């Protein structure tokens, strides 16, 4: 039997025995292994059903999915108006209110208060 690579391998040629015969060995390691006996091993027995004591207490109905299918998309039941669907004219602004805010008589109470600083004292 010769090595021809794995299935689908790019190495289709068999490996040569020369590579195994030309290996370098470490002399100091080889001396420690001289006269050494292999370790004692007994027969290798695979564990079969006769050697394993197991009791499975699984219910057969547990692996069947009994749930009903759930919906994945939720539709809104409350009708909403989209902001872009309704267009209307703006309410006109009452400019008389703006005119009242500019009335200089509103500042008379400020000017007559002795505890306030003059408005002209502020520099820009």
DSSP file (Angstrom, degrees, kcal/mol; ACC not computed):
  #  RESIDUE AA STRUCTURE BP1 BP2  ACC     N-H-->O    O-->H-N    N-H-->O    O-->H-N    TCO  KAPPA ALPHA  PHI   PSI    X-CA   Y-CA   Z-CA
    1    1 A X              0   0    0      0, 0.0     2,-0.4     0, 0.0     0, 0.0   0.000 360.0 360.0 360.0 130.2    0.0    0.0    0.0
    2    2 A X        -     0   0    0     12,-0.0     2,-0.3     2,-0.0    14,-0.1  -0.913 360.0-106.9-122.3 148.6    1.4    3.4   -1.0
    3    3 A X        +     0   0    0     -2,-0.4    12,-0.7    12,-0.3     3,-0.1  -0.546  35.2 171.9 -73.0 130.3    0.3    6.9   -0.1
    4    4 A X        -     0   0    0      1,-0.4    -1,-0.1    -2,-0.3    10,-0.1   0.151  48.9-100.1-125.1  18.6   -1.5    8.7   -2.9
    5    5 A X        -     0   0    0      3,-0.1    -1,-0.4     2,-0.1     3,-0.1  -0.040  50.2 -61.0  85.4 166.9   -2.7   11.8   -1.2
    6    6 A X  S >  S-     0   0    0      1,-0.2     3,-2.2    -3,-0.1     2,-0.2  -0.328  71.0 -73.0 -80.6 168.7   -6.2   12.6    0.2
    7    7 A X  T 3  S+     0   0    0      1,-0.3    -1,-0.2    -2,-0.1     3,-0.1  -0.434 123.9  10.6 -63.3 129.7   -9.2   12.7   -2.0
    8    8 A X  T 3  S+     0   0    0      1,-0.2    -1,-0.3    -2,-0.2     2,-0.1   0.619  96.8 147.5  76.1  13.0   -9.1   15.8   -4.1
    9    9 A X    <   -     0   0    0     -3,-2.2    -1,-0.2     2,-0.1     0, 0.0  -0.445  54.6-135.9 -79.9 153.3   -5.5   16.5   -3.1
   10   10 A X  S    S+     0   0    0      1,-0.1     2,-1.1    -2,-0.1     3,-0.2   0.626  90.9  82.8 -81.8 -12.0   -3.1   18.1   -5.4
   11   11 A X        +     0   0    0      1,-0.2    -2,-0.1    -5,-0.1    -1,-0.1  -0.759  49.4 157.7 -93.0  94.0   -0.4   15.5   -4.4
   12   12 A X        +     0   0    0     -2,-1.1     2,-0.2     2,-0.1    -1,-0.2   0.666  45.6  87.3 -91.7 -18.2   -1.3   12.6   -6.7
   13   13 A X  S    S-     0   0    0     -3,-0.2     2,-0.1     1,-0.1    -3,-0.0  -0.558  85.5-107.1 -83.8 148.5    2.0   10.8   -6.6
   14   14 A X        -     0   0    0     -2,-0.2   -10,-0.2   -10,-0.1     2,-0.2  -0.380  35.3-107.4 -70.8 150.3    2.8    8.3   -3.9
   15   15 A X        -     0   0    0    -12,-0.7   -12,-0.3     1,-0.1     2,-0.2  -0.483  35.3-120.1 -75.7 150.5    5.2    9.3   -1.2
   16   16 A X    >   -     0   0    0     -2,-0.2     3,-0.6     1,-0.1     4,-0.4  -0.585   4.2-133.8 -92.1 154.0    8.6    7.6   -1.3
   17   17 A X  T 3> S+     0   0    0     -2,-0.2     4,-2.0     1,-0.2     3,-0.4   0.626  95.6  81.3 -77.6 -14.1   10.1    5.4    1.5
   18   18 A X  H 3> S+     0   0    0      1,-0.2     4,-1.8     2,-0.2    -1,-0.2   0.858  86.0  57.0 -61.7 -34.2   13.4    7.3    1.2
   19   19 A X  H <4 S+     0   0    0     -3,-0.6    -1,-0.2     1,-0.2    -2,-0.2   0.875 108.7  46.0 -65.9 -35.3   12.1   10.1    3.3
   20   20 A X  H >4 S+     0   0    0     -4,-0.4     3,-0.8    -3,-0.4    -1,-0.2   0.873 114.5  47.1 -73.8 -36.5   11.3    7.7    6.1
   21   21 A X  H 3< S+     0   0    0     -4,-2.0    -2,-0.2     1,-0.2    -1,-0.2   0.741 109.1  55.0 -77.1 -22.3   14.6    5.9    5.9
   22   22 A X  T 3< S+     0   0    0     -4,-1.8    -1,-0.2    -5,-0.2    -2,-0.1   0.182  78.0 131.1 -97.4  17.6   16.6    9.1    5.8
   23   23 A X    <   -     0   0    0     -3,-0.8     2,-0.5     1,-0.1    -3,-0.1  -0.367  57.3-123.5 -70.2 150.9   15.3   10.6    9.0
   24   24 A X        -     0   0    0     -2,-0.0     2,-0.4     2,-0.0    -1,-0.1  -0.809  25.2-159.4 -94.3 133.1   17.7   12.0   11.5
   25   25 A X        -     0   0    0     -2,-0.5     2,-0.6     4,-0.0     3,-0.1  -0.868  21.2-117.9-112.5 148.0   17.5   10.6   15.0
   26   26 A X     >  -     0   0    0     -2,-0.4     4,-2.0     1,-0.2     3,-0.3  -0.751  19.2-152.6 -85.3 118.8   18.7   12.2   18.2
   27   27 A X  H  > S+     0   0    0     -2,-0.6     4,-1.6     1,-0.2    -1,-0.2   0.852  92.2  54.8 -63.9 -36.9   21.4    9.9   19.6
   28   28 A X  H  > S+     0   0    0      1,-0.2     4,-1.0     2,-0.2    -1,-0.2   0.851 110.5  46.5 -68.8 -32.0   20.8   10.9   23.2
   29   29 A X  H  > S+     0   0    0     -3,-0.3     4,-1.1     1,-0.2    -1,-0.2   0.870 107.9  55.9 -75.3 -36.3   17.1   10.1   23.0
   30   30 A X  H  < S+     0   0    0     -4,-2.0     4,-0.5     1,-0.2     3,-0.3   0.864 103.6  55.3 -64.7 -33.9   17.8    6.8   21.4
   31   31 A X  H >< S+     0   0    0     -4,-1.6     3,-0.7     1,-0.2    -1,-0.2   0.856 104.6  53.1 -68.0 -34.4   20.0    5.7   24.3
   32   32 A X  H 3< S+     0   0    0     -4,-1.0    -1,-0.2     1,-0.2    -2,-0.2   0.756 108.3  51.3 -72.6 -21.5   17.3    6.4   26.8
   33   33 A X  T >< S+     0   0    0     -4,-1.1     3,-1.6    -3,-0.3    -1,-0.2   0.520  81.1 116.1 -92.5  -5.2   14.9    4.2   24.9
   34   34 A X  T <  S+     0   0    0     -3,-0.7     3,-0.1    -4,-0.5    -3,-0.0  -0.452  87.9   4.7 -67.4 132.0   17.3    1.2   24.7
   35   35 A X  T 3  S+     0   0    0      1,-0.3     2,-0.4    -2,-0.2    -1,-0.3   0.492  92.9 142.3  76.1   3.5   15.9   -1.8   26.5
   36   36 A X    <   -     0   0    0     -3,-1.6     2,-0.3     1,-0.0    -1,-0.3  -0.626  43.1-141.9 -80.7 131.8   12.7   -0.1   27.3
   37   37 A X        -     0   0    0     -2,-0.4     3,-0.1    -3,-0.1    -1,-0.0  -0.649  24.9-102.6 -89.2 148.6    9.6   -2.4   27.2
   38   38 A X        -     0   0    0     -2,-0.3    -1,-0.1     1,-0.1     3,-0.1  -0.301  49.3 -89.2 -63.1 155.6    6.4   -1.1   25.8
   39   39 A X        -     0   0    0      1,-0.1     2,-0.4    -3,-0.1    -1,-0.1  -0.338  46.5-102.0 -67.0 148.8    3.7   -0.2   28.4
   40   40 A X        +     0   0    0     -3,-0.1     2,-0.4    -2,-0.0    -1,-0.1  -0.577  47.1 176.9 -75.4 127.5    1.4   -3.0   29.4
   41   41 A X        -     0   0    0     -2,-0.4     2,-0.1    -3,-0.1     3,-0.1  -0.977  17.3-145.2-131.4 145.6   -1.9   -2.7   27.8
   42   42 A X        -     0   0    0     -2,-0.4     2,-0.1     1,-0.2     0, 0.0  -0.368  48.1 -59.3 -96.3-178.0   -4.9   -5.0   27.9
   43   43 A X        -     0   0    0     -2,-0.1     2,-0.7     1,-0.1    -1,-0.2  -0.371  53.6-123.7 -62.5 139.4   -7.4   -5.8   25.2
   44   44 A X        -     0   0    0     -3,-0.1     2,-0.5    -2,-0.1    -1,-0.1  -0.784  32.0-174.0 -89.7 115.3   -9.2   -2.7   24.0
   45   45 A X        -     0   0    0     -2,-0.7     2,-0.2     3,-0.0    -3,-0.0  -0.940  18.6-134.5-114.5 126.3  -12.9   -3.2   24.3
   46   46 A X        -     0   0    0     -2,-0.5     2,-0.6     1,-0.1    -2,-0.0  -0.525  27.9-109.7 -76.2 145.0  -15.3   -0.7   23.0
   47   47 A X        +     0   0    0     -2,-0.2     2,-0.1     4,-0.1    -1,-0.1  -0.657  47.6 176.1 -78.0 117.8  -18.2    0.3   25.2
   48   48 A X    >>  -     0   0    0     -2,-0.6     3,-1.0     1,-0.0     4,-0.9  -0.416  48.7 -85.2-110.3-171.7  -21.4   -1.1   23.8
   49   49 A X  T 34 S+     0   0    0      1,-0.3     5,-0.2     2,-0.2    -2,-0.1   0.716 124.3  61.5 -72.1 -18.6  -24.9   -1.2   25.0
   50   50 A X  T 34 S+     0   0    0      1,-0.2    -1,-0.3     3,-0.1    -3,-0.1   0.723 108.4  42.3 -77.5 -20.0  -24.3   -4.3   27.1
   51   51 A X  T <4 S+     0   0    0     -3,-1.0     2,-0.5     1,-0.0    -2,-0.2   0.556 102.2  75.7-101.8 -10.0  -21.7   -2.3   29.2
   52   52 A X     <  -     0   0    0     -4,-0.9     2,-0.8     2,-0.0    -1,-0.0  -0.899  62.1-159.5-108.1 127.6  -23.6    0.9   29.6
   53   53 A X        +     0   0    0     -2,-0.5     2,-0.4     2,-0.0    -3,-0.1  -0.887  30.4 153.2-105.3 103.7  -26.5    1.1   32.1
   54   54 A X        -     0   0    0     -2,-0.8     2,-0.5    -5,-0.2    -2,-0.0  -0.984  28.8-163.0-135.4 142.5  -28.6    4.1   31.0
   55   55 A X        -     0   0    0     -2,-0.4     2,-0.6     2,-0.0    -2,-0.0  -0.971  10.3-156.4-127.6 115.1  -32.3    4.9   31.5
   56   56 A X        -     0   0    0     -2,-0.5     2,-0.2     1,-0.1    -2,-0.0  -0.816   8.9-174.5 -95.3 121.0  -33.8    7.7   29.3
   57   57 A X        +     0   0    0     -2,-0.6     2,-0.4     2,-0.1    -1,-0.1  -0.387  33.0 140.3-109.9  53.1  -36.9    9.2   30.8
   58   58 A X        -     0   0    0     -2,-0.2     2,-0.3     2,-0.0    -2,-0.1  -0.799  50.7-127.9-100.1 135.9  -37.8   11.5   27.9
   59   59 A X    >   -     0   0    0     -2,-0.4     3,-1.3     1,-0.1     4,-0.4  -0.644  11.4-139.3 -80.4 137.0  -41.3   12.0   26.8
   60   60 A X  G >  S+     0   0    0     -2,-0.3     3,-0.6     1,-0.3     4,-0.2   0.786 100.3  59.5 -67.8 -26.5  -41.9   11.4   23.1
   61   61 A X  G >  S+     0   0    0      1,-0.2     3,-0.7     2,-0.1    -1,-0.3   0.570  86.3  79.1 -79.6  -7.2  -44.2   14.4   22.8
   62   62 A X  G <  S+     0   0    0     -3,-1.3    -1,-0.2     1,-0.2    -2,-0.2   0.807  88.6  52.8 -71.7 -29.1  -41.5   16.8   24.0
   63   63 A X  G <  S+     0   0    0     -3,-0.6     2,-0.5    -4,-0.4    -1,-0.2   0.575  90.7  89.0 -86.8  -6.4  -39.7   17.0   20.7
   64   64 A X  S <  S-     0   0    0     -3,-0.7     2,-0.7    -4,-0.2    -3,-0.0  -0.791  80.8-128.1 -91.8 130.3  -42.8   17.9   18.7
   65   65 A X        +     0   0    0     -2,-0.5    -2,-0.1     1,-0.1    -3,-0.1  -0.675  29.2 177.0 -80.0 114.2  -43.5   21.6   18.5
   66   66 A X        +     0   0    0     -2,-0.7    -1,-0.1    -4,-0.1     2,-0.1   0.366  40.6 113.5-101.2   4.3  -47.2   22.1   19.6
   67   67 A X        -     0   0    0      1,-0.1     2,-0.2     3,-0.0     3,-0.1  -0.434  67.6-119.1 -74.6 150.6  -47.2   25.9   19.4
   68   68 A X        -     0   0    0      1,-0.1     2,-0.2    -2,-0.1    -1,-0.1  -0.514  39.5 -90.4 -81.5 158.3  -49.4   27.6   16.9
   69   69 A X        -     0   0    0     -2,-0.2     2,-0.3     1,-0.0    -1,-0.1  -0.465  41.3-143.1 -70.5 139.3  -47.8   29.8   14.3
   70   70 A X        -     0   0    0     -2,-0.2     2,-0.2    -3,-0.1    -1,-0.0  -0.738  18.2-110.0-101.6 151.3  -47.4   33.5   15.3
   71   71 A X        -     0   0    0     -2,-0.3     3,-0.1     1,-0.1    -1,-0.0  -0.544  19.7-159.7 -77.1 147.3  -47.8   36.4   12.9
   72   72 A X  S    S+     0   0    0     -2,-0.2     2,-0.5     1,-0.1    -1,-0.1   0.635  73.7  57.4-102.1 -17.8  -44.6   38.3   12.2
   73   73 A X        -     0   0    0      2,-0.0     2,-0.5     0, 0.0    -1,-0.1  -0.964  68.7-154.5-119.4 129.8  -46.1   41.6   11.0
   74   74 A X        -     0   0    0     -2,-0.5     2,-0.4    -3,-0.1    -2,-0.0  -0.890   8.4-152.5-105.0 125.0  -48.4   43.6   13.2
   75   75 A X        -     0   0    0     -2,-0.5     2,-0.4     1,-0.0    -2,-0.0  -0.775  23.1-114.5 -96.0 140.7  -50.8   45.9   11.4
   76   76 A X        -     0   0    0     -2,-0.4     4,-0.1     1,-0.2    -1,-0.0  -0.606  22.2-166.1 -76.2 124.1  -52.0   49.0   13.3
   77   77 A X        +     0   0    0     -2,-0.4     2,-0.6     2,-0.1    -1,-0.2   0.666  68.5  81.7 -84.9 -16.6  -55.8   48.8   13.9
   78   78 A X  S    S-     0   0    0      1,-0.0     2,-0.3     0, 0.0    -2,-0.1  -0.799  83.3-129.7 -92.3 123.1  -56.1   52.5   14.8
   79   79 A X        -     0   0    0     -2,-0.6     2,-0.4     1,-0.0    -2,-0.1  -0.541  28.4-170.0 -72.9 131.7  -56.4   54.7   11.7
   80   80 A X        -     0   0    0     -2,-0.3     2,-0.5    -4,-0.1    -4,-0.0  -0.938  21.4-124.5-122.9 146.0  -53.9   57.6   11.8
   81   81 A X        -     0   0    0     -2,-0.4     2,-0.2     2,-0.0     5,-0.0  -0.758  26.0-129.9 -87.6 131.3  -53.7   60.5    9.5
   82   82 A X    >>  -     0   0    0     -2,-0.5     3,-1.5     1,-0.1     4,-0.6  -0.593  15.5-127.0 -78.4 142.3  -50.4   61.0    7.9
   83   83 A X  T 34 S+     0   0    0      1,-0.3     3,-0.4    -2,-0.2    -1,-0.1   0.794 107.5  50.9 -63.3 -27.4  -49.0   64.5    8.2
   84   84 A X  T 34 S+     0   0    0      1,-0.2    -1,-0.3     3,-0.0    -2,-0.0   0.530  96.2  70.3 -87.6  -4.6  -48.4   64.9    4.5
   85   85 A X  T <4 S+     0   0    0     -3,-1.5     2,-0.5     1,-0.1    -1,-0.2   0.713  93.3  58.6 -86.3 -19.2  -51.9   63.8    3.5
   86   86 A X     <  +     0   0    0     -4,-0.6     2,-0.4    -3,-0.4    -1,-0.1  -0.943  62.1 178.8-114.9 125.8  -53.7   67.0    4.9
   87   87 A X        +     0   0    0     -2,-0.5     2,-0.3    -3,-0.0    -3,-0.0  -0.975   9.3 159.8-122.8 140.3  -52.8   70.4    3.6
   88   88 A X        -     0   0    0     -2,-0.4     2,-0.2     0, 0.0    -2,-0.0  -0.966  42.4 -88.9-151.3 164.7  -54.5   73.6    4.7
   89   89 A X        -     0   0    0     -2,-0.3     2,-0.1     1,-0.1     3,-0.0  -0.477  46.7-109.5 -76.2 146.9  -53.8   77.3    4.8
   90   90 A X        -     0   0    0     -2,-0.2     2,-0.3     1,-0.1    -1,-0.1  -0.389  34.8-102.1 -72.5 154.2  -52.0   78.8    7.8
   91   91 A X        -     0   0    0     -2,-0.1    -1,-0.1     1,-0.1     2,-0.1  -0.603  43.2-110.2 -73.9 134.5  -53.9   81.0   10.3
   92   92 A X        -     0   0    0     -2,-0.3     2,-0.3     1,-0.1    -1,-0.1  -0.401  31.9-117.6 -67.8 144.6  -53.1   84.7    9.6
   93   93 A X        -     0   0    0     -2,-0.1     2,-1.0     1,-0.1    -1,-0.1  -0.634  16.9-127.1 -84.9 136.8  -51.0   86.3   12.3
   94   94 A X    >>  -     0   0    0     -2,-0.3     3,-0.8     1,-0.2     4,-0.6  -0.745  24.2-173.4 -85.1 104.6  -52.5   89.2   14.3
   95   95 A X  H 3> S+     0   0    0     -2,-1.0     4,-1.7     1,-0.2    -1,-0.2   0.589  72.1  78.1 -78.7  -9.1  -49.9   91.9   13.9
   96   96 A X  H 3> S+     0   0    0      1,-0.2     4,-1.7     2,-0.2    -1,-0.2   0.846  90.5  56.0 -67.3 -31.1  -51.6   94.3   16.3
   97   97 A X  H <> S+     0   0    0     -3,-0.8     4,-1.3     1,-0.2    -1,-0.2   0.896 105.9  50.6 -65.4 -39.5  -50.2   92.2   19.2
   98   98 A X  H  X S+     0   0    0     -4,-0.6     4,-0.9     1,-0.2    -1,-0.2   0.873 107.6  53.9 -65.8 -35.6  -46.7   92.8   17.8
   99   99 A X  H  < S+     0   0    0     -4,-1.7     3,-0.4     1,-0.2     4,-0.3   0.862 105.3  53.4 -66.6 -34.5  -47.4   96.5   17.6
  100  100 A X  H >< S+     0   0    0     -4,-1.7     3,-0.8     1,-0.2    -1,-0.2   0.811 102.5  58.3 -69.9 -29.0  -48.4   96.6   21.3
  101  101 A X  H 3< S+     0   0    0     -4,-1.3    -1,-0.2     1,-0.2    -2,-0.2   0.789 103.9  51.9 -70.8 -25.7  -45.2   94.9   22.3
  102  102 A X  T 3< S+     0   0    0     -4,-0.9    -1,-0.2    -3,-0.4    -2,-0.2   0.498  77.7 125.7 -89.1  -3.0  -43.2   97.7   20.8
  103  103 A X    X   -     0   0    0     -3,-0.8     3,-1.4    -4,-0.3     4,-0.2  -0.380  54.3-149.4 -60.1 121.6  -45.1  100.5   22.6
  104  104 A X  G >  S+     0   0    0      1,-0.3     3,-1.4    -2,-0.2     4,-0.2   0.692  89.3  73.6 -69.2 -18.0  -42.5  102.6   24.5
  105  105 A X  G >  S+     0   0    0      1,-0.3     3,-1.3     2,-0.2     4,-0.4   0.710  81.4  72.2 -69.3 -17.1  -45.0  103.5   27.3
  106  106 A X  G <  S+     0   0    0     -3,-1.4     3,-0.4     1,-0.2     4,-0.3   0.733  92.4  57.5 -67.5 -20.3  -44.6   99.9   28.6
  107  107 A X  G <> S+     0   0    0     -3,-1.4     4,-2.4    -4,-0.2    -1,-0.2   0.475  78.9  90.3 -89.3  -1.8  -41.1  100.9   29.8
  108  108 A X  H <> S+     0   0    0     -3,-1.3     4,-2.1     1,-0.2    -1,-0.2   0.895  85.3  52.5 -62.0 -39.3  -42.3  103.8   32.0
  109  109 A X  H  > S+     0   0    0     -3,-0.4     4,-0.6    -4,-0.4    -1,-0.2   0.868 110.7  48.4 -65.2 -34.8  -42.7  101.5   35.0
  110  110 A X  H >4 S+     0   0    0     -4,-0.3     3,-0.6     1,-0.2     6,-0.2   0.903 111.7  48.7 -69.7 -41.6  -39.1  100.3   34.5
  111  111 A X  H 3< S+     0   0    0     -4,-2.4    -2,-0.2     1,-0.2    -1,-0.2   0.844 110.2  51.3 -68.9 -32.6  -37.8  103.8   34.2
  112  112 A X  H 3< S+     0   0    0     -4,-2.1     2,-0.5    -5,-0.2    -1,-0.2   0.605  85.7  99.2 -81.8 -11.5  -39.6  105.0   37.3
  113  113 A X    X<  -     0   0    0     -4,-0.6     3,-1.1    -3,-0.6    -4,-0.0  -0.660  62.6-155.4 -78.2 121.6  -38.2  102.2   39.5
  114  114 A X  T 3  S+     0   0    0     -2,-0.5    -1,-0.1     1,-0.2    -4,-0.0   0.675  87.8  61.1 -73.3 -15.0  -35.3  103.6   41.5
  115  115 A X  T 3  S+     0   0    0      2,-0.1     2,-0.3    -3,-0.0    -1,-0.2   0.441  88.1  88.0 -91.9   0.7  -33.7  100.1   41.9
  116  116 A X  S <  S-     0   0    0     -3,-1.1     2,-0.3    -6,-0.2     3,-0.0  -0.662  77.3-118.3 -99.1 156.2  -33.2   99.4   38.2
  117  117 A X        -     0   0    0     -2,-0.3    -4,-0.1     1,-0.1    -2,-0.1  -0.650  40.4 -94.3 -89.6 148.6  -30.2  100.3   36.1
  118  118 A X    >   -     0   0    0     -2,-0.3     3,-1.0     1,-0.1     4,-0.2  -0.327  22.5-136.6 -63.5 140.9  -30.7  102.6   33.2
  119  119 A X  G >  S+     0   0    0      1,-0.2     3,-0.9     2,-0.2    -1,-0.1   0.761 103.8  61.0 -69.1 -24.6  -31.2  101.0   29.8
  120  120 A X  G 3  S+     0   0    0      1,-0.2    -1,-0.2     3,-0.0    -2,-0.1   0.631  87.9  73.5 -77.2 -13.1  -28.8  103.4   28.2
  121  121 A X  G <  S+     0   0    0     -3,-1.0     2,-0.4     2,-0.1    -1,-0.2   0.635  74.3  97.6 -76.7 -12.2  -25.9  102.2   30.5
  122  122 A X    <   -     0   0    0     -3,-0.9     2,-0.4    -4,-0.2    -3,-0.0  -0.618  62.6-155.7 -79.8 131.2  -25.6   99.0   28.5
  123  123 A X              0   0    0     -2,-0.4    -2,-0.1     1,-0.1    -3,-0.0  -0.849 360.0 360.0-109.3 145.6  -22.9   99.0   25.9
  124  124 A X              0   0    0     -2,-0.4    -1,-0.1     0, 0.0    -2,-0.0   0.409 360.0 360.0 -95.3 360.0  -22.8   96.9   22.8
